[in-house]
């Protein structure tokens, strides 16, 4: 029987999330709350499609349209997220979702559609129709245990020494219920990297929409907050996602201690997987995660292109952004915080 495709409604959210949680390839970024996050924080149109067969949910596909003057017009599953793409229990549901997405792309006149798979796409997705780009990001995931001693010993010696130095300096962690300290530290950190910052409201919305599945770990040196990170929790996984440190954090081993504290706290909650997220190939972030003993794994981003369209290259490694990045690093933080949210909404 051919599955029926329709749009997600508020009444479907629990069933959608139960399907995602039960699916072997489901991720935190497939959850239905991202539809509300993307709409509330950025104003982008969303198209969350679900497949039903004989009244039973058999597939989901979260999509959002990211359209800005600076960076073009794309359908992405899922913008501002590491993973996405359709999930289905059978080839017919997958094919129906794919066809519905292709029809939506044509109806909207969008030139590019992007699926962000964490795992290798199923054979049901024809590579001839969906060219891949696997030369940009790698993913870092690793098992953790309930034992702090075992987790610490699993960190390579040099990196473990950095963590111990942070401990010896008396650094400590706190859980924040608000986003003020996180946003201030994150804004300084990304400005120093030459990257526009998200609005504080985005972080507030994330805390609201994912209440119970999100926390913020902030590191203090004495009474001074020097590093902070927002973490997502899904099944038995922890995903430190938005984080950074002030300039002093490097000298005080704040970033090293921060990720150890996230790992320690997550293990105490019963998490067995530490998802260190994606990093761009050849960057300092990638080297940092390898130093923690994580092995990079390929990511599987696939694109559907309208005739004449090309895979977008809106990333900081593109040489055409070099002057912009250099100039951005010199902006006063208040000015960067004012302008950044208008730019970053197009960098889904």
BELZIMO-V23179 format. One record per residue. RES is the residue in one small letter. BURIAL is b if it has 16 or more other ideal C-beta (glycine too) atoms within 10 Angstrom, else e. D_FIRST is the distance of its C-alpha to the first C-alpha in Angstrom with 1 decimal. Layout:
BEGIN
res: [RES	RES]
burial: [BURIAL	BURIAL]
d_first: [D_FIRST	D_FIRST]
END
This chain:
BEGIN
res: [x	x	x	x	x	x	x	x	x	x	x	x	x	x	x	x	x	x	x	x	x	x	x	x	x	x	x	x	x	x	x	x	x	x	x	x	x	x	x	x	x	x	x	x	x	x	x	x	x	x	x	x	x	x	x	x	x	x	x	x	x	x	x	x	x	x	x	x	x	x	x	x	x	x	x	x	x	x	x	x	x	x	x	x	x	x	x	x	x	x	x	x	x	x	x	x	x	x	x	x	x	x	x	x	x	x	x	x	x	x	x	x	x	x	x	x	x	x	x	x	x	x	x	x	x	x	x	x	x	x	x	x	x	x	x	x	x	x	x	x	x	x	x	x	x	x	x	x	x	x	x	x	x	x	x	x	x	x	x	x	x	x	x	x	x	x	x	x	x	x	x	x	x	x	x	x	x	x	x	x	x	x	x	x	x	x	x	x	x	x	x	x	x	x	x	x	x	x	x	x	x	x	x	x	x	x	x	x	x	x	x	x	x	x	x	x	x	x	x	x	x	x	x	x	x	x	x	x	x	x	x	x	x	x	x	x	x	x	x	x	x	x	x	x	x	x	x	x	x	x	x	x	x	x	x	x	x	x	x	x	x	x	x	x	x	x	x	x	x	x	x	x	x	x	x	x	x	x	x	x	x	x	x	x	x	x	x	x	x	x	x	x	x	x	x	x	x	x	x	x	x	x	x	x	x	x	x	x	x	x	x	x	x	x	x	x	x	x	x	x	x	x	x	x	x	x	x	x	x	x	x	x	x	x	x	x	x	x	x	x	x	x	x	x	x	x	x	x]
burial: [e	e	b	e	b	e	e	b	e	e	e	b	b	e	b	b	b	e	b	b	e	e	e	e	b	b	b	b	b	b	b	b	b	b	b	e	b	b	e	e	b	b	e	b	e	b	b	b	b	b	b	b	b	e	e	e	b	b	b	b	b	b	b	b	b	b	b	b	e	e	b	e	e	b	b	b	b	b	b	b	b	b	b	b	b	b	b	b	b	e	e	b	b	b	b	b	b	b	e	b	b	e	e	b	b	e	e	e	e	b	b	b	b	b	b	b	b	b	e	e	b	e	e	e	b	e	e	e	e	b	e	b	e	e	e	b	b	b	b	b	b	b	e	b	e	e	e	e	e	e	b	e	e	b	b	e	e	e	b	b	e	b	b	b	e	b	b	e	e	e	b	e	b	e	e	b	e	e	b	e	b	b	b	b	b	b	b	b	b	b	b	b	e	b	b	b	b	b	b	b	e	b	b	b	b	b	b	e	b	b	e	e	e	b	b	b	b	b	b	b	b	e	e	e	b	b	b	b	b	b	b	b	b	b	e	e	b	b	b	b	b	b	b	b	b	b	e	e	b	e	e	b	b	b	b	b	b	b	b	b	b	b	b	b	b	b	b	e	e	e	b	e	e	b	b	b	b	b	b	e	e	e	e	e	e	b	e	b	b	b	e	b	e	b	e	b	e	e	b	b	b	b	b	b	b	e	e	e	e	e	e	b	e	e	e	e	e	e	e	e	e	e	e	e	e	e	e	b	e	e	b	e	e	e	e	b	b	e	e	b	b	e	b	b	b	b	b	b]
d_first: [0.0	3.8	6.3	9.2	12.5	15.8	19.3	20.9	23.2	26.1	24.4	21.7	24.3	24.7	21.1	20.9	24.0	23.1	20.0	22.3	25.0	22.9	21.3	23.5	23.9	24.2	27.6	29.9	29.1	25.4	26.6	26.1	29.9	30.2	28.7	31.7	34.1	33.4	33.7	36.8	38.6	38.0	36.6	33.7	30.6	27.5	23.8	21.9	18.1	15.6	11.8	10.1	7.0	8.0	11.3	11.9	13.4	11.9	14.1	17.2	19.4	22.9	24.7	28.1	30.1	33.6	35.8	39.5	42.4	43.5	40.4	38.0	34.4	31.5	28.1	28.3	26.2	28.5	32.0	35.0	33.0	33.0	29.3	25.9	22.9	19.2	18.2	14.8	13.7	11.4	11.6	8.4	9.8	13.1	12.5	11.2	14.3	16.5	15.7	16.3	19.5	20.6	20.3	22.3	24.8	25.4	25.6	28.2	30.0	30.0	31.3	30.1	27.2	27.8	25.7	28.0	26.7	28.9	27.5	26.6	23.4	20.5	20.3	17.1	19.7	21.5	25.2	26.1	24.3	25.4	29.1	30.5	33.6	34.9	38.6	39.1	38.1	38.1	37.0	39.2	37.9	40.0	40.1	42.8	44.2	45.9	49.3	51.0	53.4	50.7	48.9	52.2	53.1	49.8	50.9	53.0	56.7	57.6	54.8	55.5	59.1	58.0	56.2	59.3	61.5	59.5	59.9	63.6	64.1	63.0	59.8	57.6	54.2	53.1	49.9	49.8	48.2	48.9	48.2	51.7	53.0	49.7	49.5	53.2	53.1	49.8	51.1	54.2	52.4	50.0	52.8	54.7	51.9	51.8	48.4	47.8	47.1	44.5	45.8	46.8	44.5	41.5	42.7	43.3	39.8	38.4	40.6	39.4	35.7	35.6	38.4	38.4	36.7	39.3	43.1	46.0	48.5	51.8	54.7	58.3	61.5	64.0	62.9	61.4	57.6	57.2	53.5	50.3	46.5	43.4	41.0	37.4	36.1	32.6	31.9	34.9	35.6	38.3	38.1	41.5	40.4	43.0	46.5	49.9	53.6	56.8	59.3	61.2	58.2	58.6	62.2	61.4	58.3	56.3	53.0	53.3	54.1	51.3	48.5	50.2	50.3	46.5	45.9	48.4	47.1	43.4	44.3	46.1	42.9	41.1	39.4	39.0	37.8	39.8	37.8	40.5	38.1	38.2	41.4	42.3	43.6	47.3	48.0	50.2	47.3	45.7	49.1	49.5	46.3	47.1	50.5	48.8	47.4	43.9	42.4	40.5	36.9	35.2	32.8	29.8	29.8	27.6	28.0	26.3	29.2	29.7	31.9	35.4	34.5	35.6	34.7	36.9	39.8	40.8	42.2	45.8	46.3	46.1	49.8	49.5	49.4	52.4	54.9	52.8	52.4	56.1	57.0	54.5	56.2	59.4	58.2	59.6	57.0	57.2	56.5	53.7	52.1	52.5	51.0	48.5	45.7	45.6	45.1	42.8	40.1	39.2	39.1	35.6]
END
